Amino acid sequence: MDIDAFVTAHRPDWDRLEELVRRKRSLTGEEADELVDLYQRVATHLSIVRSGSADGPLVGRLSVLVARARSAVTGAHTPAWREFVRFFTVSFPVVAYRARWWWLGTTAAFLVVSTVLAFWVARNPDVQATIATPAEIKQLVEHDFADYYSADPAGSFASRVWLNNVWVSMQAIVFSIFLGLPIPYILWQNAANVGITAGLMGSRDKLDVFFGLITPHGLLELTAVFLAAAVGMRLGWTAIDPGPRRRGEALAEQGRAVMSVALGLIVVLLVCGLIEALVTPSGLPTWARIGIGVLAEVLFLGYVVVLGRRAVSRGESGDLERAPDVAPSTG
């Protein structure tokens, strides 16, 4: 591409857009329409320059101009509540849905590991002896496991559980910067904890107590952790295999999309914390407590599948930035 000829041909559009952006608060209706048209046109110019030229200063100027124009076009016309609604109806569910195979793989691996550990611990007294003394195991299965959910006031317990679960999930997402390699270790720690506890409870015929207490909140809670791990590992894999796009662009888009999951899971895990504090230790029959947990899980999965699939069909990516200046373009 002849960059000098390109600049000469399109500089008037850039200068005019810059002028309109400076006067954005006093534009006429016709000028506002012109601003939108030029914004889209210059975003296309930026995409062309990025793909066909190594002119850093020109790319920088157009990037700043497009960002300012985008702010002028969208900043005054998009109410905050619409962004909030869009986040929970598009950004969060579409990222979760697009990561569904990583999510399912993470879930399957966790369940296999924790189940194998549970059977191993339950059927081997020697293994149990390396974990705790018979007195300590008896204390756990007959008192400590159940008492854990009612030892503190519901409000403070819910807050503590919520913060802990958010911390675990955020660890999985943050570790994506290391290509996601530490994430399996986090999952292993949680699978070992669940499997060993289930094995000890099962060895004393207390699996009904175990599942009666862990299922109401555990279904949704573990699903959220699996989702965090899945998107974290998917982001790490993007660094290895970015697909047809340049690695930097793929990582930037996927990274912003992962932030959708991070923010959305804060709300999901808050629901988990409330269930664990208010439902798990409640006096409701076991079937009712488990039913509430199953209902929360079904509603969440249905929400992701229905809204996520719909958003994917519209070409949504979940990118919080949704920046047209990095979108493929022609012409």
Secondary structure as the mmCIF struct_conf table of DSSP 4:
data_model
#
loop_
_struct_conf.conf_type_id
_struct_conf.id
_struct_conf.beg_label_comp_id
_struct_conf.beg_label_asym_id
_struct_conf.beg_label_seq_id
_struct_conf.end_label_comp_id
_struct_conf.end_label_asym_id
_struct_conf.end_label_seq_id
HELX_RH_AL_P HELX_RH_AL_P1 ILE A 3 ARG A 22
TURN_TY1_P TURN_TY1_P1 ARG A 23 ARG A 23
HELX_RH_3T_P HELX_RH_3T_P1 LYS A 24 SER A 26
HELX_RH_AL_P HELX_RH_AL_P2 GLY A 29 GLY A 52
HELX_RH_AL_P HELX_RH_AL_P3 GLY A 56 THR A 74
TURN_TY1_P TURN_TY1_P2 GLY A 75 HIS A 77
BEND BEND1 THR A 78 THR A 78
HELX_RH_AL_P HELX_RH_AL_P4 ALA A 80 ARG A 86
HELX_RH_PI_P HELX_RH_PI_P1 PHE A 87 SER A 91
HELX_RH_AL_P HELX_RH_AL_P5 PHE A 92 ARG A 98
TURN_TY1_P TURN_TY1_P3 ALA A 99 ALA A 99
HELX_RH_AL_P HELX_RH_AL_P6 ARG A 100 ALA A 122
TURN_TY1_P TURN_TY1_P4 ARG A 123 ARG A 123
HELX_RH_AL_P HELX_RH_AL_P7 PRO A 125 ILE A 131
HELX_RH_AL_P HELX_RH_AL_P8 PRO A 134 GLN A 139
HELX_RH_PI_P HELX_RH_PI_P2 LEU A 140 ASP A 144
HELX_RH_AL_P HELX_RH_AL_P9 PHE A 145 ASP A 147
TURN_TY1_P TURN_TY1_P5 TYR A 148 SER A 150
BEND BEND2 ALA A 151 ASP A 152
HELX_RH_AL_P HELX_RH_AL_P10 ALA A 154 VAL A 174
HELX_RH_3T_P HELX_RH_3T_P2 PHE A 175 PHE A 178
TURN_TY1_P TURN_TY1_P6 LEU A 179 PRO A 182
HELX_RH_AL_P HELX_RH_AL_P11 ILE A 183 SER A 203
TURN_TY1_P TURN_TY1_P7 ARG A 204 ASP A 205
HELX_RH_AL_P HELX_RH_AL_P12 LEU A 207 ILE A 240
TURN_TY1_P TURN_TY1_P8 GLY A 243 PRO A 244
BEND BEND3 ARG A 245 ARG A 245
HELX_RH_AL_P HELX_RH_AL_P13 ARG A 247 LEU A 278
TURN_TY1_P TURN_TY1_P9 VAL A 279 PRO A 281
BEND BEND4 SER A 282 LEU A 284
HELX_RH_AL_P HELX_RH_AL_P14 THR A 286 SER A 313
TURN_TY1_P TURN_TY1_P10 ARG A 314 GLY A 315
BEND BEND5 LEU A 320 GLU A 321
HELX_RH_3T_P HELX_RH_3T_P3 PRO A 324 VAL A 326
BEND BEND6 ALA A 327 ALA A 327
#
